[in-house]
Amino acid sequence: MLTQAHLRALRDSPSAAVRADIAVAVAADLATAALTPSEARIAEQILAALAHDLERRVRQALAEHVKDSPFLPREIAFALAQDIEDEVALPVIQHSPLLGDAELIRMVRAGSEARRVAVARRSSVALGVAEALVETGDPAVVGALLGNAAAEISELSLLKIARSFRGNEAIENLLVERPSLPLTVCELLIAQLSHVLRDRLVVKHRIPDHLAEELAAHARERVLAQLVAEDGRGGGAAEALARHLHGRQRLTASLVLRALCLGDLSFFDAAMAALAGLPLANARSLLYERGLGGLRALYQRAGLPVRLFPAFRIGVGAVLEGRLRLGRAGYTQHILDRLVLAYDDIGPASLEPVLAQLARRGAPSAALAAGLRPTRH
């Protein structure tokens, strides 16, 4: 039985080895959960003293033997987790069930790489903790998180990892090996992975061949549209690119709509002119000066899908309303908000999922051919 005599013996002992042995013994007693209330109080006093022992090996022995104990007093667990020595802190950080998400997030934000990795390797990692780990941008930390199948990682965090670590084969390999991945992440990875990793991604996550082709095409268009928007040359360069893509049958409705949603009017106007076989000035007149009738006439001549006409009408309407003055982000968000109202089967989302949904739309309808909204008013 633990008595006050044990506590006095601990305090009087000059030997670190003896104190380390006591730490192991008391931790073992605590793990049995069979102590009487008075013994439990004495055990807690002994553990509290050992948690602040001047000898590292004493604190280390204690930490190793109480790291996963649910019976350890919380304040002792926190003291050990915040110890200046990694040999003491890391076992508790990685294993203790007494550390809450708030404490773990603080450790991630203020801790060393080793302590962040310890958090990433815990038997469960909540979404908020995982987000804090991703925010570090540290490959070792992010790699440990991805390698933890029990970690909950949000779609946004996975997308951030895929973008931030593009070309980092170790991280991309860990992404591919995750138990599950949202299609938005698969689409992004398909655009940037090596052929070997891309094939593994398709097999690992059971992506059907037709969907893999669709995701790859969507990814290529996203990259192309970004490059065109960032090119900045506009004018003749945009016209030349539009004619080139049209000649290779790569000037798709989704690519043209993407340019419109991004506010890249140089390429959008040039693309509409190329598809309709009209001079650029004539196409612009129909788009922006002849009202809805001019837009519908140009759209029909361009041979674009009838079911996508409302989306193009919303985009051109935003231009005519001067929404570009909101900045590219505000302009794009305005269009997305209107698209959600115009199409019953599109939910509030970011640009990529909305464009992917619109690209799948196929069969024409009389209502859309007349330029009306599908169902909502």
Secondary structure, DSSP 8 states (H G I E B T S, - for coil): ---HHHHHHHHH---HHHHHHHHHHHHHHHHHT---HHHHHHHHHHHHHHHT-S-HHHHHHHHHHHTT-TTS-HHHHHHHHT-SSHHHHHHHHHH-TT--HHHHHHHHHHS-HHHHHHHHTSS-B-HHHHHHHHHT--HHHHHHHHT-TTB---HHHHHHHHHHTTT-HHHHHHHHTSS---HHHHHHHHHHS-HHHHHHHHHHTT--HHHHHHHHHHHHHHHHHHHHHHH---HHHHHHHHHHHHHTT---HHHHHHHHHTT-HHHHHHHHHHHHT--HHHHHHHHHTSHHHHHHHHHHHHT--GGGHHHHHHHHHHHHTTGGGG-HHHHHHHHHHHHHHH-TT--S--HHHHHHHHHT-----HHHHTT--SS--
